[in-house]
Amino acid sequence: DTEVTQTPKHLVMGMTNKKSLKCEQHMGHRAMYWYKQKAKKPPELMFVYSYEKLSINESVPSRFSPECPNSSLLNLHLHALQPEDSALYLCASSRTQGAGQDTQYFGPGTRLTVL
Amino acid sequence: AQSVTQLDSQVPVFEEAPVELRCNYSSSVSVYLFWYVQYPNQGLQLLLKYLSGSTLVESINGFEAEFNKSQTSFHLRKPSVHISDTAEYFCAVSGGGSYIPTFGRGTSLIVHP
């Protein structure tokens, strides 16, 4: 099983709402990532979890709050977002956050629209 | 620090024609190189990667890329493209103390019938 799943596929929310994005993998990977991708742009790294601990936070605004409840799950909690936060949010996992040779496996993404 | 340059933002070709998507990187240390493909409304998928050894790497669907250290390039080629190859292609580099891949801006391959 080389699949990373993400729910929901689409999400529309107002600026005062609170919502969560979910990501799951069962490949035994110990590194998990959140990326934000705008149309026709490369993915931008937001957060990295290594062995369930937050290891990288790329200066992401506090309205985005990641959580890694266990080695298979990764959540991204959203609160008081802005319209410019509308994007495709991608989750990825890799065997480890090692020396850079591990392949990242991406989920299909959640298309987020903030009204 | 390392960086990746994908020189072409868009490459239009006709079906069954050959194609080359260019990727150059800059790094002062040994690197690992990747090509990812993103089909419309999907996540990224690994197409192929170079870690070490043979400088020519191949994917299962006919793409190949050659690592050229002297020219710091990792261009992606396919001798005959199909309509289904229409997608966004991202070159990425990691290694040398940077665990997280750095992505290029992407090249949109558009295959016309």
Contacts between the chains, C-beta under 8 A, distances in Angstrom:
chain1	res1	chain2	res2	distance
A	4	B	43	7.5
A	6	B	43	8.0
A	33	B	100	7.8
A	40	B	88	7.5
A	40	B	106	7.0
A	40	B	108	7.2
A	41	B	105	7.1
A	41	B	106	7.1
A	42	B	90	5.7
A	42	B	103	3.8
A	42	B	104	6.5
A	42	B	105	5.8
A	42	B	106	5.5
A	43	B	44	7.0
A	43	B	90	7.9
A	43	B	103	6.1
A	45	B	100	5.9
A	48	B	100	6.7
A	56	B	100	7.1
A	90	B	43	5.5
A	90	B	44	7.2
A	92	B	43	7.8
A	92	B	44	7.8
A	97	B	99	5.1
A	97	B	100	7.8
A	98	B	99	6.4
A	99	B	95	6.5
A	99	B	99	6.7
A	100	B	31	7.9
A	100	B	32	5.3
A	100	B	94	3.3
A	100	B	95	4.1
A	100	B	96	7.5
A	100	B	98	6.2
A	100	B	99	5.1
A	100	B	100	7.6
A	100	B	101	7.1
A	101	B	32	4.8
A	101	B	51	5.1
A	101	B	94	7.4
A	101	B	95	7.0
A	103	B	34	7.5
A	103	B	46	5.0
A	103	B	49	6.6
A	104	B	44	7.6
A	104	B	46	7.5
A	104	B	101	6.8
A	105	B	46	7.7
A	106	B	36	7.8
A	106	B	43	3.6
A	106	B	44	4.4
A	106	B	45	7.0
A	107	B	43	5.2
A	108	B	41	7.8
A	108	B	42	5.5
A	108	B	43	4.8
A	109	B	42	7.4
A	109	B	43	5.2
A	111	B	41	7.9
